């Protein structure tokens, strides 16, 4: 089901399981007003076969300010990417990424029945920043809001069931 360079929606059961283990505090809610929200950009981690998902937000002005503040302080912002998606600007919130197993993917995001790809330059920037943050996570530095290590352990333990 997973194809690189696209966005997806996640099954409710993922969030139910995360909540059951007390790991849902920093996860973005799965649905707003009965629709599938948010949409998640997905990247497969070849070392674990888990999928790292990055929520998209339409609140671009809000995240552009945060991006600008971080870039002014640190020279760059590795936790947010502002890019075009489906014809409009979107904020890709790497700071809120978390791991899932492929079977938690509900469906690929479509427009008029066609999967919507992420623009190549945006995809490359997101992937570069994800790799950078993965390295920080491996060194014990937590650059993301989610309980990433615990969620990863949960996903890996579920895979063995």
DSSP file (Angstrom, degrees, kcal/mol; ACC not computed):
  #  RESIDUE AA STRUCTURE BP1 BP2  ACC     N-H-->O    O-->H-N    N-H-->O    O-->H-N    TCO  KAPPA ALPHA  PHI   PSI    X-CA   Y-CA   Z-CA
    1    1 A X              0   0    0      0, 0.0     2,-0.2     0, 0.0   107,-0.1   0.000 360.0 360.0 360.0 -36.9    0.0    0.0    0.0
    2    2 A X        +     0   0    0    106,-0.0     2,-0.4   103,-0.0   100,-0.0  -0.473 360.0 179.4 -72.0 132.7    2.9    2.5    0.8
    3    3 A X    >   -     0   0    0     -2,-0.2     3,-0.9     4,-0.0    39,-0.2  -0.999  31.7-113.0-130.8 131.4    4.3    4.4   -2.1
    4    4 A X  T 3  S+     0   0    0     -2,-0.4    39,-0.1     1,-0.2     3,-0.1  -0.305  95.2  29.8 -63.1 142.5    7.1    6.9   -1.6
    5    5 A X  T 3  S+     0   0    0     37,-0.6   113,-2.9     1,-0.3     2,-0.2   0.575  98.6  98.7  90.3  11.1    6.4   10.6   -2.1
    6    6 A X  B <   -A  117   0A   0     -3,-0.9    36,-1.4    36,-0.3    -1,-0.3  -0.730  65.2-119.6-124.1 173.0    2.7   10.6   -1.2
    7    7 A X  E     -B   41   0B   0    109,-0.7   102,-2.7   102,-0.3     2,-0.3  -0.805  27.9-169.3-114.6 159.1    0.5   11.4    1.8
    8    8 A X  E     -BC  40 108B   0     32,-2.9    32,-2.9    -2,-0.3     2,-0.4  -0.854  21.9-123.7-140.3 167.8   -1.8    9.1    3.7
    9    9 A X  E     - C   0 107B   0     98,-2.6    97,-2.9    -2,-0.3    98,-1.2  -0.928  30.5-133.6-115.2 146.7   -4.5    8.9    6.3
   10   10 A X  E     - C   0 105B   0     -2,-0.4    95,-0.2    28,-0.4    27,-0.1  -0.788  20.3-107.7-107.4 142.6   -4.0    6.8    9.4
   11   11 A X    >>  -     0   0    0     93,-3.0     3,-1.2    -2,-0.3     4,-0.7  -0.328  24.4-123.5 -64.9 145.5   -6.5    4.3   10.9
   12   12 A X  H >> S+     0   0    0      1,-0.2     4,-2.0     2,-0.2     3,-0.6   0.814 105.6  72.1 -57.8 -32.4   -8.2    5.3   14.2
   13   13 A X  H 3> S+     0   0    0      1,-0.3     4,-2.7     2,-0.2    -1,-0.2   0.805  89.3  60.8 -59.7 -29.8   -6.9    2.1   15.8
   14   14 A X  H <> S+     0   0    0     -3,-1.2     4,-2.5     1,-0.2    -1,-0.3   0.950 108.3  42.7 -59.3 -47.8   -3.4    3.5   15.8
   15   15 A X  H <X S+     0   0    0     -4,-0.7     4,-2.2    -3,-0.6    -2,-0.2   0.835 112.6  53.5 -70.3 -33.2   -4.5    6.4   18.0
   16   16 A X  H  X S+     0   0    0     -4,-2.0     4,-2.3     2,-0.2    -1,-0.2   0.932 111.6  45.6 -64.5 -45.9   -6.6    4.1   20.2
   17   17 A X  H  X S+     0   0    0     -4,-2.7     4,-1.2     2,-0.2    -2,-0.2   0.900 112.2  51.0 -64.8 -41.0   -3.5    1.8   20.8
   18   18 A X  H  <>S+     0   0    0     -4,-2.5     5,-3.4    -5,-0.2     6,-0.4   0.913 111.6  48.0 -62.3 -41.8   -1.2    4.8   21.4
   19   19 A X  H ><5S+     0   0    0     -4,-2.2     3,-1.9     4,-0.2    -2,-0.2   0.901 105.2  58.5 -64.9 -40.8   -3.7    6.2   24.0
   20   20 A X  H 3<5S+     0   0    0     -4,-2.3    -1,-0.2     1,-0.3    -2,-0.2   0.810 111.2  42.9 -57.8 -30.3   -4.0    2.7   25.6
   21   21 A X  T 3<5S-     0   0    0     -4,-1.2    -1,-0.3    -3,-0.4    -2,-0.2   0.265 118.9-110.6 -99.9   9.7   -0.3    2.9   26.3
   22   22 A X  T < 5S+     0   0    0     -3,-1.9    -3,-0.2    -5,-0.1     3,-0.2   0.791  86.7 117.4  68.8  29.1   -0.3    6.6   27.4
   23   23 A X      < +     0   0    0     -5,-3.4   124,-0.3    -6,-0.2    -4,-0.2   0.122  45.8  84.9-113.6  19.9    1.5    7.7   24.2
   24   24 A X    >   +     0   0    0     -6,-0.4     3,-1.0    -5,-0.2    -1,-0.1   0.490  54.8  98.3-102.4  -3.6   -1.1    9.9   22.7
   25   25 A X  T 3  S+     0   0    0      1,-0.3    -1,-0.1    -3,-0.2    -2,-0.1   0.866  94.8  31.5 -56.6 -41.5   -0.5   13.3   24.4
   26   26 A X  T 3  S+     0   0    0     -3,-0.2     2,-0.3   119,-0.1    -1,-0.3   0.394  94.7 107.6-101.1   3.1    1.6   14.8   21.7
   27   27 A X  S <  S-     0   0    0     -3,-1.0     2,-0.2   118,-0.1     3,-0.1  -0.603  75.4-114.8 -80.0 141.4   -0.1   13.1   18.7
   28   28 A X        -     0   0    0     68,-0.3    -2,-0.1    -2,-0.3    -1,-0.1  -0.504  41.8 -96.4 -71.1 144.1   -2.3   15.3   16.5
   29   29 A X        -     0   0    0     -2,-0.2    -1,-0.1     1,-0.1     3,-0.1  -0.302  28.7-134.7 -63.4 147.4   -5.9   14.2   16.6
   30   30 A X  S    S+     0   0    0      1,-0.1     7,-1.4   -18,-0.1     2,-0.4   0.831  79.0  30.6 -77.0 -33.3   -6.9   12.0   13.8
   31   31 A X  E     -H   36   0C   0      5,-0.2     2,-0.4   -19,-0.0     5,-0.2  -0.965  54.2-167.2-133.7 146.0  -10.1   13.5   12.7
   32   32 A X  E >  S-H   35   0C   0      3,-0.9     3,-1.6    -2,-0.4     6,-0.0  -0.987  81.3 -14.4-127.5 120.5  -11.7   17.0   12.8
   33   33 A X  T 3  S-     0   0    0     -2,-0.4     3,-0.1     1,-0.3    -1,-0.1   0.796 124.0 -58.5  61.6  30.1  -15.4   17.3   12.1
   34   34 A X  T 3  S+     0   0    0      1,-0.3    -1,-0.3     3,-0.1     2,-0.2   0.470 110.6 113.8  81.8   1.3  -15.8   13.8   10.8
   35   35 A X  E <  S-H   32   0C   0     -3,-1.6     2,-1.0     1,-0.0    -3,-0.9  -0.609  80.4 -93.7-101.5 166.7  -13.3   14.2    8.0
   36   36 A X  E     -H   31   0C   0     -2,-0.2     2,-0.3    -5,-0.2    -5,-0.2  -0.692  60.0-167.1 -80.3 105.1   -9.9   12.5    7.5
   37   37 A X        +     0   0    0     -7,-1.4     2,-0.1    -2,-1.0   -27,-0.1  -0.967  45.7  28.5-143.3 153.9   -7.5   14.9    9.0
   38   38 A X        -     0   0    0     -2,-0.3     2,-0.4    18,-0.2   -28,-0.4   0.772  68.6-142.0 -77.7 176.4   -4.6   15.4    9.2
   39   39 A X        -     0   0    0     17,-0.3    17,-2.4    -2,-0.1     2,-0.5  -0.776  19.6-147.8 -92.4 142.6   -2.9   14.2    6.1
   40   40 A X  E     -BD   8  55B   0    -32,-2.9   -32,-2.9    -2,-0.4     2,-0.3  -0.953   9.0-141.1-121.4 128.7    0.5   12.6    6.7
   41   41 A X  E     -BD   7  54B   0     13,-2.9    13,-2.8    -2,-0.5     2,-0.4  -0.657  31.6-150.3 -75.4 141.8    3.6   12.6    4.5
   42   42 A X  E     - D   0  53B   0    -36,-1.4   -37,-0.6    -2,-0.3     2,-0.4  -0.950  22.0-179.7-128.3 139.3    5.2    9.1    4.9
   43   43 A X  E     - D   0  52B   0      9,-2.2     9,-3.3    -2,-0.4     2,-0.4  -0.998  25.6-130.7-134.7 129.1    8.7    7.8    4.6
   44   44 A X  E     - D   0  51B   0     -2,-0.4     2,-0.8     7,-0.2     7,-0.2  -0.641  13.0-140.9 -81.6 133.0    9.7    4.2    5.1
   45   45 A X    >>  -     0   0    0      5,-3.2     4,-3.1    -2,-0.4     3,-0.9  -0.847   9.2-159.5 -92.1 110.2   12.6    3.6    7.4
   46   46 A X  T 34 S+     0   0    0     -2,-0.8    -1,-0.1     1,-0.2     5,-0.0   0.731  86.7  60.0 -66.8 -21.7   14.6    0.8    5.8
   47   47 A X  T 34 S+     0   0    0      1,-0.1    -1,-0.2     3,-0.1    -2,-0.0   0.803 126.5  13.1 -77.3 -27.4   16.3   -0.2    9.1
   48   48 A X  T <4 S-     0   0    0     -3,-0.9    -2,-0.2     2,-0.2    -1,-0.1   0.542  91.4-128.4-120.0 -13.7   13.0   -1.1   10.8
   49   49 A X     <  +     0   0    0     -4,-3.1    53,-0.4     1,-0.3    -3,-0.2   0.573  66.7 133.1  64.7  11.9   10.5   -1.2    8.0
   50   50 A X        -     0   0    0     -5,-0.4    -5,-3.2    51,-0.1     2,-0.5  -0.491  57.7-122.7 -81.8 163.5    8.4    1.2   10.0
   51   51 A X  E     -DE  44 100B   0     49,-3.3    49,-2.4    -7,-0.2     2,-0.5  -0.937  12.9-145.9-111.1 125.9    6.9    4.3    8.4
   52   52 A X  E     -DE  43  99B   0     -9,-3.3    -9,-2.2    -2,-0.5     2,-0.4  -0.804  20.1-159.3 -87.1 125.3    7.7    7.8    9.7
   53   53 A X  E     -DE  42  98B   0     45,-2.9    45,-1.6    -2,-0.5     2,-0.5  -0.910   9.2-164.3-114.2 138.3    4.7   10.0    9.3
   54   54 A X  E     -D   41   0B   0    -13,-2.8   -13,-2.9    -2,-0.4    40,-0.2  -0.973  20.2-131.1-120.8 116.6    4.7   13.8    9.2
   55   55 A X  E     -DE  40  93B   0     38,-0.6    38,-3.0    -2,-0.5     2,-0.3  -0.376  15.6-140.2 -69.6 147.2    1.5   15.7    9.7
   56   56 A X  E     - E   0  92B   0    -17,-2.4     2,-0.4    36,-0.2   -17,-0.3  -0.802  15.1-163.2-101.0 147.2    0.6   18.5    7.3
   57   57 A X  E     - E   0  91B   0     34,-2.4    34,-2.8    -2,-0.3     6,-0.0  -0.987  22.8-154.2-130.4 143.9   -1.1   21.7    8.4
   58   58 A X  S    S+     0   0    0     -2,-0.4     2,-2.0    32,-0.2     3,-0.3   0.451  77.8  96.9 -89.1  -2.6   -2.9   24.3    6.5
   59   59 A X     >  +     0   0    0      1,-0.2     4,-2.0    32,-0.1     5,-0.2  -0.405  46.4 154.8 -83.2  61.7   -2.0   26.9    9.2
   60   60 A X  H  >  +     0   0    0     -2,-2.0     4,-2.6     1,-0.2    -1,-0.2   0.874  63.5  55.0 -63.1 -42.3    1.0   28.0    7.1
   61   61 A X  H  > S+     0   0    0     -3,-0.3     4,-1.9     1,-0.2    -1,-0.2   0.922 108.8  49.1 -59.7 -44.2    1.2   31.6    8.6
   62   62 A X  H  > S+     0   0    0      1,-0.2     4,-1.6     2,-0.2    -1,-0.2   0.944 117.0  40.4 -58.8 -49.7    1.5   30.2   12.1
   63   63 A X  H  X S+     0   0    0     -4,-2.0     4,-2.7     1,-0.2    -1,-0.2   0.760 108.8  60.5 -77.0 -23.3    4.2   27.7   11.2
   64   64 A X  H  X S+     0   0    0     -4,-2.6     4,-2.8    -5,-0.2    -1,-0.2   0.903 105.4  49.5 -66.1 -40.1    6.0   30.2    8.9
   65   65 A X  H  X S+     0   0    0     -4,-1.9     4,-2.5    -5,-0.2    -2,-0.2   0.928 112.8  46.3 -62.5 -45.0    6.4   32.5   12.0
   66   66 A X  H  X S+     0   0    0     -4,-1.6     4,-2.5     2,-0.2     5,-0.2   0.931 113.2  49.9 -62.9 -45.2    7.8   29.6   14.0
   67   67 A X  H  X S+     0   0    0     -4,-2.7     4,-2.8     1,-0.2    -2,-0.2   0.938 111.8  48.1 -56.9 -49.0   10.0   28.5   11.1
   68   68 A X  H  X S+     0   0    0     -4,-2.8     4,-2.4     1,-0.2    -2,-0.2   0.897 111.0  50.5 -61.6 -42.4   11.4   32.1   10.8
   69   69 A X  H  X S+     0   0    0     -4,-2.5     4,-1.8     2,-0.2    -1,-0.2   0.929 113.8  44.4 -61.8 -46.0   12.0   32.4   14.5
   70   70 A X  H  X S+     0   0    0     -4,-2.5     4,-3.0     1,-0.2     6,-0.5   0.905 113.4  50.4 -65.9 -41.2   13.9   29.2   14.7
   71   71 A X  H  X S+     0   0    0     -4,-2.8     4,-2.1    -5,-0.2    -1,-0.2   0.880 109.7  51.1 -64.9 -37.5   15.9   30.0   11.5
   72   72 A X  H  < S+     0   0    0     -4,-2.4    -1,-0.2    -5,-0.2    -2,-0.2   0.879 117.6  39.3 -66.4 -37.5   16.8   33.4   12.9
   73   73 A X  H  < S+     0   0    0     -4,-1.8    -2,-0.2    -5,-0.2    -1,-0.2   0.875 133.2  20.7 -78.7 -39.0   18.1   31.8   16.1
   74   74 A X  H  < S-     0   0    0     -4,-3.0    -3,-0.2     2,-0.2    -2,-0.2   0.432 100.6-111.9-116.3  -2.1   19.8   28.7   14.7
   75   75 A X  S  < S+     0   0    0     -4,-2.1     2,-0.3    -5,-0.3    -4,-0.2   0.232  94.5  26.1  88.0 -15.3   20.5   29.5   11.1
   76   76 A X  S    S-     0   0    0     -6,-0.5     2,-0.5    -9,-0.0    -2,-0.2  -0.963  71.1-128.0-163.9 167.2   17.9   26.9    9.9
   77   77 A X        +     0   0    0     -2,-0.3     3,-0.3     3,-0.1    -6,-0.1  -0.949  20.9 176.8-128.7 110.6   14.8   25.2   11.1
   78   78 A X  S    S+     0   0    0     -2,-0.5    55,-0.2     1,-0.2    -1,-0.1   0.455  73.5  62.9 -91.3  -1.1   14.9   21.4   10.8
   79   79 A X  S    S+     0   0    0      1,-0.1    16,-2.2    15,-0.1    15,-0.6   0.529 102.1  42.4-105.3  -6.9   11.5   20.7   12.4
   80   80 A X  E     -F   93   0B   0     -3,-0.3     2,-0.4    13,-0.2    13,-0.2  -0.999  56.9-167.1-140.0 139.6    9.2   22.4    9.8
   81   81 A X  E     -F   92   0B   0     11,-2.0    11,-3.5    -2,-0.4     2,-0.6  -0.997   8.7-156.9-124.6 127.9    9.1   22.5    6.0
   82   82 A X  E     +F   91   0B   0     -2,-0.4     2,-0.3     9,-0.2     9,-0.2  -0.918  37.2 139.5-100.8 120.9    6.9   25.0    4.2
   83   83 A X  E     -F   90   0B   0      7,-2.4     7,-3.0    -2,-0.6     2,-0.4  -0.925  53.5 -83.0-152.3 174.0    6.1   23.7    0.8
   84   84 A X  E     +F   89   0B   0     -2,-0.3    35,-0.8     5,-0.2     2,-0.3  -0.681  42.2 171.6 -87.5 137.1    3.5   23.3   -1.9
   85   85 A X  E >   -FG  88 118B   0      3,-3.4     3,-1.7    -2,-0.4    33,-0.1  -0.957  67.7  -9.2-146.3 127.1    1.1   20.4   -1.7
   86   86 A X  T 3  S-     0   0    0     31,-0.5     3,-0.1    -2,-0.3    32,-0.1   0.849 130.4 -52.0  55.4  38.0   -2.0   19.8   -3.8
   87   87 A X  T 3  S+     0   0    0      1,-0.2     2,-0.3     0, 0.0    -1,-0.3   0.422 124.3  78.3  84.9  -0.9   -1.7   23.3   -5.3
   88   88 A X  E <  S- F   0  85B   0     -3,-1.7    -3,-3.4    -5,-0.0    -1,-0.2  -0.911  86.5 -91.5-134.8 163.9   -1.5   25.3   -2.1
   89   89 A X  E     + F   0  84B   0     -2,-0.3     2,-0.3    -5,-0.2    -5,-0.2  -0.498  46.2 179.1 -73.1 143.8    1.2   26.0    0.6
   90   90 A X  E     - F   0  83B   0     -7,-3.0    -7,-2.4    -2,-0.2     2,-0.6  -0.979  28.0-126.5-142.7 154.2    1.3   23.6    3.5
   91   91 A X  E     -EF  57  82B   0    -34,-2.8   -34,-2.4    -2,-0.3     2,-0.7  -0.920  16.8-153.7-103.1 122.1    3.4   23.2    6.6
   92   92 A X  E     -EF  56  81B   0    -11,-3.5   -11,-2.0    -2,-0.6     2,-1.4  -0.873  12.5-149.7 -95.1 114.2    5.0   19.8    7.0
   93   93 A X  E >   +EF  55  80B   0    -38,-3.0     3,-2.0    -2,-0.7   -38,-0.6  -0.607  28.1 166.6 -95.2  80.2    5.4   19.4   10.8
   94   94 A X  E >  S+     0   0B   0     -2,-1.4     3,-1.9   -15,-0.6   -14,-0.2   0.814  74.6  69.6 -61.3 -29.6    8.5   17.2   11.2
   95   95 A X  E 3  S+     0   0B   0    -16,-2.2    50,-3.2     1,-0.3    51,-0.5   0.688 102.5  45.1 -61.4 -18.0    8.4   18.2   14.9
   96   96 A X  E <  S+     0   0B   0     -3,-2.0   -68,-0.3   -17,-0.3    -1,-0.3   0.171  85.2 132.2-110.2  15.5    5.2   16.1   15.2
   97   97 A X  E <   +     0   0B   0     -3,-1.9    49,-0.3   -43,-0.1     2,-0.3  -0.265  27.6 172.9 -69.7 156.6    6.4   13.0   13.3
   98   98 A X  E     -E   53   0B   0    -45,-1.6   -45,-2.9   -47,-0.1     2,-0.3  -0.978  30.1-100.7-157.4 161.1    5.9    9.5   14.7
   99   99 A X  E     +E   52   0B   0     -2,-0.3     2,-0.3   -47,-0.2   -47,-0.2  -0.629  35.7 171.2 -92.1 145.8    6.3    5.9   13.6
  100  100 A X  E     -E   51   0B   0    -49,-2.4   -49,-3.3    -2,-0.3     2,-0.3  -0.934  33.7-111.8-137.6 164.3    3.6    3.5   12.4
  101  101 A X    >   -     0   0    0     -2,-0.3     3,-2.1   -51,-0.2     4,-0.3  -0.688  36.5-111.6 -89.4 155.1    3.5    0.1   10.8
  102  102 A X  G >  S+     0   0    0    -53,-0.4     3,-1.9     1,-0.3    -1,-0.1   0.821 114.3  66.0 -58.2 -32.3    2.3    0.0    7.2
  103  103 A X  G 3  S+     0   0    0      1,-0.3    -1,-0.3  -102,-0.0   -92,-0.0   0.591  90.2  66.3 -71.1  -6.8   -0.9   -1.8    8.3
  104  104 A X  G <  S+     0   0    0     -3,-2.1   -93,-3.0   -94,-0.1     2,-0.4   0.522  75.3 106.9 -86.3  -6.6   -2.0    1.3   10.2
  105  105 A X  E <   -C   10   0B   0     -3,-1.9   -95,-0.2    -4,-0.3     3,-0.1  -0.607  50.1-171.5 -72.0 125.8   -2.3    3.2    6.9
  106  106 A X  E     -     0   0B   0    -97,-2.9     2,-0.3    -2,-0.4   -96,-0.2   0.936  59.9 -37.8 -81.6 -53.7   -6.0    3.7    6.1
  107  107 A X  E     -C    9   0B   0    -98,-1.2   -98,-2.6     3,-0.0    -1,-0.3  -0.981  59.3 -93.5-166.7 160.3   -5.6    5.1    2.6
  108  108 A X  E     -C    8   0B   0     -2,-0.3     2,-0.3  -100,-0.2  -100,-0.3  -0.529  50.0-104.7 -76.1 146.1   -3.6    7.3    0.3
  109  109 A X        -     0   0    0   -102,-2.7     7,-1.9    -2,-0.2     2,-0.3  -0.581  47.2-175.7 -75.3 132.0   -4.7   10.9    0.0
  110  110 A X  E     -I  115   0D   0     -2,-0.3     2,-0.4     5,-0.3     5,-0.2  -0.876  25.7-153.7-127.4 159.3   -6.4   11.5   -3.3
  111  111 A X  E >  S-I  114   0D   0      3,-2.5     3,-1.6    -2,-0.3   -25,-0.0  -0.987  90.2 -11.2-129.4 121.8   -8.0   14.4   -5.3
  112  112 A X  T 3  S-     0   0    0     -2,-0.4     3,-0.1     1,-0.3    -1,-0.1   0.851 132.6 -53.6  55.1  37.2  -10.7   13.4   -7.8
  113  113 A X  T 3  S+     0   0    0      1,-0.2     2,-0.4     0, 0.0    -1,-0.3   0.466 116.8 111.0  82.1   1.6   -9.7    9.8   -7.3
  114  114 A X  E <  S-I  111   0D   0     -3,-1.6    -3,-2.5     1,-0.0    -1,-0.2  -0.921  74.2-111.3-113.0 133.2   -6.0   10.3   -8.0
  115  115 A X  E     -I  110   0D   0     -2,-0.4     2,-0.7    -5,-0.2    -5,-0.3  -0.331  30.9-133.3 -57.8 139.2   -3.2   10.1   -5.5
  116  116 A X        -     0   0    0     -7,-1.9  -109,-0.7  -109,-0.2    -7,-0.2  -0.864  19.5-149.9-101.0 113.2   -1.6   13.5   -4.8
  117  117 A X  B     -A    6   0A   0     -2,-0.7   -31,-0.5  -111,-0.2     2,-0.4  -0.444  16.9-115.6 -79.7 155.6    2.2   13.5   -4.9
  118  118 A X  B     -G   85   0B   0   -113,-2.9   -33,-0.1    -2,-0.1    -1,-0.1  -0.736  44.8 -95.9 -84.0 137.7    4.3   15.8   -2.8
  119  119 A X     >  -     0   0    0    -35,-0.8     4,-2.9    -2,-0.4     5,-0.2  -0.234  33.9-119.8 -54.8 141.9    6.4   18.1   -5.0
  120  120 A X  H  > S+     0   0    0      1,-0.2     4,-2.5     2,-0.2     5,-0.2   0.879 110.5  47.9 -56.0 -46.6    9.9   16.7   -5.6
  121  121 A X  H  > S+     0   0    0      2,-0.2     4,-1.8     1,-0.2    -1,-0.2   0.879 114.4  47.1 -67.1 -35.5   11.8   19.7   -4.1
  122  122 A X  H  > S+     0   0    0      2,-0.2     4,-2.6     1,-0.2    -2,-0.2   0.918 111.6  51.5 -67.2 -43.9    9.6   19.6   -1.0
  123  123 A X  H  X S+     0   0    0     -4,-2.9     4,-2.8     1,-0.2     5,-0.2   0.920 109.6  49.6 -58.4 -46.0    9.9   15.9   -0.7
  124  124 A X  H  X S+     0   0    0     -4,-2.5     4,-2.2     1,-0.2    -1,-0.2   0.898 111.4  48.6 -63.0 -41.0   13.7   16.1   -0.8
  125  125 A X  H  X S+     0   0    0     -4,-1.8     4,-2.2     2,-0.2    -1,-0.2   0.919 113.0  47.4 -65.8 -43.3   13.8   18.8    1.8
  126  126 A X  H  X S+     0   0    0     -4,-2.6     4,-2.7     1,-0.2    -2,-0.2   0.950 112.6  48.7 -62.0 -48.8   11.5   16.8    4.1
  127  127 A X  H  X S+     0   0    0     -4,-2.8     4,-2.3     1,-0.2    -1,-0.2   0.887 110.7  51.3 -60.3 -40.1   13.5   13.6    3.7
  128  128 A X  H  X S+     0   0    0     -4,-2.2     4,-1.8    -5,-0.2    -1,-0.2   0.921 113.0  44.9 -62.8 -44.0   16.8   15.4    4.4
  129  129 A X  H  X S+     0   0    0     -4,-2.2     4,-2.5     2,-0.2    -2,-0.2   0.866 110.2  54.3 -70.9 -35.7   15.4   16.9    7.6
  130  130 A X  H  X S+     0   0    0     -4,-2.7     4,-2.7     2,-0.2    -1,-0.2   0.938 108.4  49.8 -61.6 -45.4   13.9   13.6    8.7
  131  131 A X  H  X S+     0   0    0     -4,-2.3     4,-1.9     1,-0.2    -2,-0.2   0.899 110.4  50.7 -60.0 -40.5   17.3   11.9    8.3
  132  132 A X  H  X S+     0   0    0     -4,-1.8     4,-1.6     1,-0.2    -1,-0.2   0.928 112.6  45.4 -63.0 -44.9   19.0   14.7   10.3
  133  133 A X  H  X S+     0   0    0     -4,-2.5     4,-2.6     1,-0.2    10,-0.3   0.845 107.6  58.4 -69.6 -32.7   16.4   14.3   13.1
  134  134 A X  H  X S+     0   0    0     -4,-2.7     4,-2.3     1,-0.2    -1,-0.2   0.909 105.2  51.1 -59.7 -41.4   16.7   10.5   13.0
  135  135 A X  H  X S+     0   0    0     -4,-1.9     4,-1.2     2,-0.2    -2,-0.2   0.901 109.8  49.2 -63.4 -40.9   20.4   10.9   13.7
  136  136 A X  H  <>S+     0   0    0     -4,-1.6     5,-2.7     1,-0.2     3,-0.4   0.915 110.0  51.3 -64.0 -42.6   19.6   13.2   16.7
  137  137 A X  H ><5S+     0   0    0     -4,-2.6     3,-1.7     1,-0.2    -2,-0.2   0.903 106.7  53.8 -60.9 -41.6   17.1   10.6   18.0
  138  138 A X  H 3<5S+     0   0    0     -4,-2.3    -1,-0.2     1,-0.3    -2,-0.2   0.797 106.9  52.7 -63.4 -27.6   19.7    7.8   17.7
  139  139 A X  T 3<5S-     0   0    0     -4,-1.2    -1,-0.3    -3,-0.4    -2,-0.2   0.367 125.0-103.5 -89.3   5.0   22.1   10.0   19.9
  140  140 A X  T < 5S+     0   0    0     -3,-1.7     2,-0.4     1,-0.3    -3,-0.2   0.562  79.5 132.8  87.1   8.6   19.4   10.4   22.5
  141  141 A X      < -     0   0    0     -5,-2.7     2,-0.9    -6,-0.2    -1,-0.3  -0.801  48.7-145.6 -93.7 134.5   18.4   14.0   21.6
  142  142 A X        +     0   0    0     -2,-0.4    -5,-0.1     1,-0.1    -9,-0.0  -0.770  31.2 160.5-105.6  90.5   14.7   14.6   21.3
  143  143 A X        +     0   0    0     -2,-0.9     2,-0.3   -10,-0.3    -1,-0.1   0.405  59.3  71.0 -87.8   3.7   14.0   17.1   18.5
  144  144 A X  S    S-     0   0    0      2,-0.2   -48,-0.2   -11,-0.1   -49,-0.1  -0.821  76.3-132.9-119.9 158.5   10.3   16.0   18.2
  145  145 A X  S    S+     0   0    0    -50,-3.2   -49,-0.2    -2,-0.3    -1,-0.1   0.791  79.6  85.5 -78.9 -29.2    7.3   16.5   20.4
  146  146 A X  S    S-     0   0    0    -51,-0.5     2,-2.2   -49,-0.3     3,-0.2  -0.222  92.9-106.5 -75.2 162.3    6.0   12.9   20.3
  147  147 A X     >  +     0   0    0   -124,-0.3     4,-2.8     1,-0.2     5,-0.3  -0.461  56.1 166.9 -80.4  64.5    7.2   10.0   22.5
  148  148 A X  H  >  +     0   0    0     -2,-2.2     4,-2.8     1,-0.2    -1,-0.2   0.878  64.5  47.8 -56.3 -49.6    9.0    8.8   19.4
  149  149 A X  H  > S+     0   0    0     -3,-0.2     4,-2.3     1,-0.2    -1,-0.2   0.897 115.3  45.6 -62.3 -41.4   11.2    6.1   21.1
  150  150 A X  H  > S+     0   0    0      2,-0.2     4,-2.2     1,-0.2    -1,-0.2   0.891 113.4  49.3 -69.8 -38.9    8.3    4.6   23.0
  151  151 A X  H  X S+     0   0    0     -4,-2.8     4,-2.5     2,-0.2    -2,-0.2   0.900 111.1  50.6 -65.1 -39.7    6.0    4.6   20.0
  152  152 A X  H  X S+     0   0    0     -4,-2.8     4,-2.6    -5,-0.3    -2,-0.2   0.924 110.0  49.6 -62.8 -44.2    8.8    3.0   17.9
  153  153 A X  H  X S+     0   0    0     -4,-2.3     4,-2.4     1,-0.2    -2,-0.2   0.901 111.1  50.3 -61.7 -40.4    9.2    0.3   20.6
  154  154 A X  H  X S+     0   0    0     -4,-2.2     4,-2.5     2,-0.2    -2,-0.2   0.937 111.5  47.6 -61.7 -47.1    5.4   -0.3   20.6
  155  155 A X  H  X S+     0   0    0     -4,-2.5     4,-1.6     1,-0.2    -2,-0.2   0.900 113.4  48.0 -63.1 -41.0    5.3   -0.6   16.8
  156  156 A X  H  X S+     0   0    0     -4,-2.6     4,-0.7     1,-0.2    -1,-0.2   0.874 112.6  48.6 -68.4 -36.5    8.3   -3.0   16.8
  157  157 A X  H >< S+     0   0    0     -4,-2.4     3,-0.6    -5,-0.2     4,-0.4   0.879 109.7  52.1 -72.0 -36.0    6.7   -5.1   19.6
  158  158 A X  H >< S+     0   0    0     -4,-2.5     3,-1.3     1,-0.2    -1,-0.2   0.857 101.4  61.9 -64.8 -34.6    3.4   -5.3   17.8
  159  159 A X  H 3< S+     0   0    0     -4,-1.6    -1,-0.2     1,-0.3    -2,-0.2   0.803 100.0  54.8 -62.4 -28.1    5.1   -6.5   14.7
  160  160 A X  T <<        0   0    0     -4,-0.7    -1,-0.3    -3,-0.6    -2,-0.2   0.613 360.0 360.0 -82.2 -11.4    6.3   -9.6   16.5
  161  161 A X    <         0   0    0     -3,-1.3    -1,-0.2    -4,-0.4    -2,-0.1   0.506 360.0 360.0 -70.1 360.0    2.8  -10.6   17.6
